[in-house]
Amino acid sequence: MNSQQSLEYWVIPPETDAEFVACMEEVLDTYELPYDPLRPMVCMDEQPAQLVKETRKPIEATKARPKRVDYEYERAGTASIFMFCEPLAGWRQATARDQRTKADWALEVAQLLDTRYVDCKQVTLVCDNLNTHTKGAFYEVFTPEKARAYVKRIHFVYTPKHGSWLNIAENELSAMTRQCLKNRRIGTLETLQEEIAAWATDVNLTQREVDWQMKVGDARIKLKAVYPKVKT
């Protein structure tokens, strides 16, 4: 018997972890804030993507048969997808780069601050607490003056370790993977960028804002085991 058949993989939160609780409640409180166009709340997440090329030209679908592709394929490297979403505005943006270094992340965030959020006094950014998601990343790309100007406009809210499920952008990445990338072979970074950008445009036009249900009070009941036992 293959024991792997009985396994289900989950991100399981730790038991009795005050730091996890503190970060989680900050994220949940952030999600409850009312919409403010001058101080929007944005979630971001990343995921790798394998680029795969066809080795033979596919046979297009007909009325009688589905599209057919050869079982052989060619690996064409990897890419990194950056997902940004503004839940209360029903907006998301998906981009892709060759890699996801500190510089790549800082350039992606700066691009949003210079375009969609150019008139915003401050942006609350919900993201994972990775070593690439730091204030110092801006100083590796921009002059100190410009880096400081960007950093002053960002209020960082980090999801806890083992708590990436609290990031709404992770849910958007999951939806994009199912709706746009699943069972497809995409061989170049340029094609990947075009496909995920088209997905984001379509979803922005057809879906409304994200309705996040879990609140701090819910967490204190459903995730009671995570909270430290305090003697009163």
C-alpha positions in Angstrom: 0.0 0.0 0.0 1.3 3.5 -0.9 1.1 5.6 2.3 1.2 8.7 0.1 -2.4 8.1 -1.0 -3.7 8.8 2.5 -1.9 12.2 2.9 -3.4 15.6 2.5 -1.1 18.6 2.5 -2.1 21.7 4.4 -0.4 24.8 5.9 -0.9 23.9 9.5 -0.5 26.8 12.0 1.7 26.2 15.0 0.2 25.5 18.4 0.6 28.2 21.1 2.5 30.9 19.1 2.2 34.5 20.3 4.0 35.9 17.3 1.7 34.0 14.9 -1.3 35.4 16.7 0.0 39.0 16.8 0.7 39.0 13.0 -2.6 37.2 12.2 -4.7 39.7 14.2 -2.9 42.6 12.6 -3.8 41.2 9.1 -7.4 40.5 10.1 -7.8 44.0 11.6 -6.4 45.5 8.3 -9.0 43.6 6.3 -11.8 45.2 8.3 -10.7 48.8 7.6 -13.1 50.7 5.4 -12.1 51.6 1.8 -10.0 54.7 1.5 -8.9 55.6 -2.0 -6.1 57.8 -0.7 -4.8 55.0 1.6 -5.7 51.8 -0.2 -4.9 48.3 1.1 -3.1 46.1 -1.4 -2.1 42.4 -1.0 0.8 40.8 -2.9 2.2 37.3 -3.4 4.5 35.5 -5.7 4.8 32.0 -7.2 7.3 30.3 -9.6 6.2 29.2 -13.1 7.8 26.5 -15.3 8.2 27.5 -18.9 7.5 24.6 -21.3 7.8 24.6 -25.1 6.2 22.2 -27.5 8.5 19.9 -29.5 5.9 19.3 -32.2 3.2 21.5 -33.6 -0.2 20.7 -31.8 -3.2 19.6 -33.8 -6.0 22.0 -33.3 -9.4 20.9 -32.0 -12.2 19.9 -34.4 -15.9 19.2 -33.8 -15.0 15.5 -33.5 -11.8 15.6 -31.5 -10.2 17.9 -28.8 -6.9 19.6 -29.3 -4.0 17.2 -29.4 -0.4 17.8 -28.2 2.6 15.5 -28.3 3.6 14.0 -25.0 7.1 15.3 -25.4 8.0 18.8 -24.3 11.0 21.0 -23.7 11.7 22.8 -20.5 12.5 26.4 -21.2 13.5 27.7 -17.8 11.5 29.3 -15.0 9.8 32.6 -14.2 8.3 34.3 -11.2 4.7 35.6 -11.2 3.9 38.7 -9.0 0.3 39.1 -8.0 -1.0 42.3 -6.6 -4.7 42.8 -5.6 -6.8 45.5 -4.0 -9.6 43.5 -2.5 -12.0 46.4 -1.7 -11.7 47.7 -5.3 -12.0 44.4 -7.0 -8.7 44.9 -8.8 -5.8 42.7 -9.4 -2.6 42.8 -11.5 -0.4 39.8 -12.5 3.1 40.3 -13.9 6.0 38.0 -14.5 9.8 38.3 -14.4 12.8 36.0 -14.9 13.4 35.9 -11.2 12.2 37.2 -7.9 15.1 39.0 -6.2 14.9 41.9 -3.9 15.4 44.2 -6.9 12.6 42.6 -8.8 10.2 42.9 -5.9 11.1 46.6 -5.3 10.7 47.5 -9.0 7.2 45.9 -9.1 6.1 47.8 -6.0 7.6 51.0 -7.2 5.8 50.7 -10.5 2.5 50.6 -8.8 3.3 53.5 -6.6 4.3 55.5 -9.7 1.2 54.6 -11.7 -2.1 53.4 -10.1 -1.2 54.8 -6.6 0.7 57.9 -7.7 -1.8 60.2 -5.9 -2.1 58.1 -2.7 -0.6 59.4 0.5 0.1 55.9 1.8 -0.5 52.3 0.7 -1.0 49.4 3.1 0.9 46.4 1.7 0.0 42.9 3.0 2.7 40.4 2.1 4.6 37.4 3.3 7.6 38.1 5.6 10.2 36.9 3.1 13.8 38.2 3.0 13.0 39.9 -0.3 10.1 41.9 1.0 12.1 44.5 2.9 12.5 48.2 3.1 16.2 47.7 2.3 15.2 46.3 -1.1 14.4 49.7 -2.4 17.9 51.0 -1.4 19.4 48.3 -3.6 17.7 49.7 -6.7 17.1 53.4 -6.2 19.1 56.4 -4.8 18.7 56.9 -1.0 16.4 59.9 -1.6 14.1 58.0 -4.0 14.1 54.8 -1.9 13.2 56.7 1.3 10.3 58.4 -0.6 8.9 55.0 -1.6 9.3 53.5 1.8 7.6 56.4 3.6 4.5 55.7 1.5 4.2 52.1 2.4 2.7 50.6 5.6 3.9 47.0 5.8 1.6 44.3 7.2 3.3 40.9 7.2 1.4 37.6 7.4 2.8 35.2 10.0 5.1 32.3 9.2 2.9 29.3 8.2 0.1 31.8 7.8 0.3 32.6 4.0 -3.3 31.5 3.7 -4.2 34.8 5.4 -3.0 36.7 2.3 -5.8 37.4 -0.2 -3.2 37.6 -3.0 -2.5 33.9 -2.5 -6.1 33.1 -3.2 -5.9 35.2 -6.4 -2.8 33.3 -7.5 -4.6 30.0 -6.9 -7.6 31.2 -9.0 -5.3 32.4 -11.8 -3.5 29.1 -11.9 -6.7 27.1 -12.2 -8.3 29.5 -14.7 -5.4 30.5 -16.9 -2.3 28.2 -16.5 -3.6 24.7 -15.6 -2.8 22.1 -18.3 -1.2 24.6 -20.6 2.3 24.7 -22.0 3.7 28.3 -22.1 7.2 28.5 -23.5 8.3 32.1 -23.2 8.3 34.8 -20.5 6.6 37.2 -23.0 3.7 34.8 -23.6 3.3 34.2 -19.9 3.2 37.9 -19.3 0.5 38.3 -22.0 -1.6 35.5 -20.8 -1.7 36.4 -17.1 -2.3 40.1 -18.0 -5.3 39.1 -20.1 -6.6 37.0 -17.2 -6.3 39.9 -14.8 -8.1 42.3 -17.2 -10.9 39.8 -17.7 -11.4 39.1 -14.0 -11.3 42.9 -13.2 -14.1 43.4 -15.6 -16.3 40.6 -14.4 -15.7 40.3 -10.7 -16.5 42.6 -7.8 -14.5 43.2 -4.6 -13.3 40.3 -2.4 -15.5 39.5 0.5 -13.2 38.3 3.3 -15.3 36.7 6.1 -12.8 35.8 8.9 -12.5 38.4 11.6 -10.4 38.6 14.8 -13.3 37.3 16.9 -13.7 34.2 14.6 -9.9 33.5 14.8 -10.0 33.6 18.6 -12.6 30.8 18.6 -11.6 28.7 15.5 -7.9 28.9 16.2 -8.0 28.8 19.9 -5.1 26.3 20.1 -2.7 28.9 18.6 -3.3 31.4 21.4 -1.0 31.2 24.4 -2.8 30.2 27.6 -2.7 33.3 29.9 -3.3 32.9 33.6 -5.9 35.3 34.9 
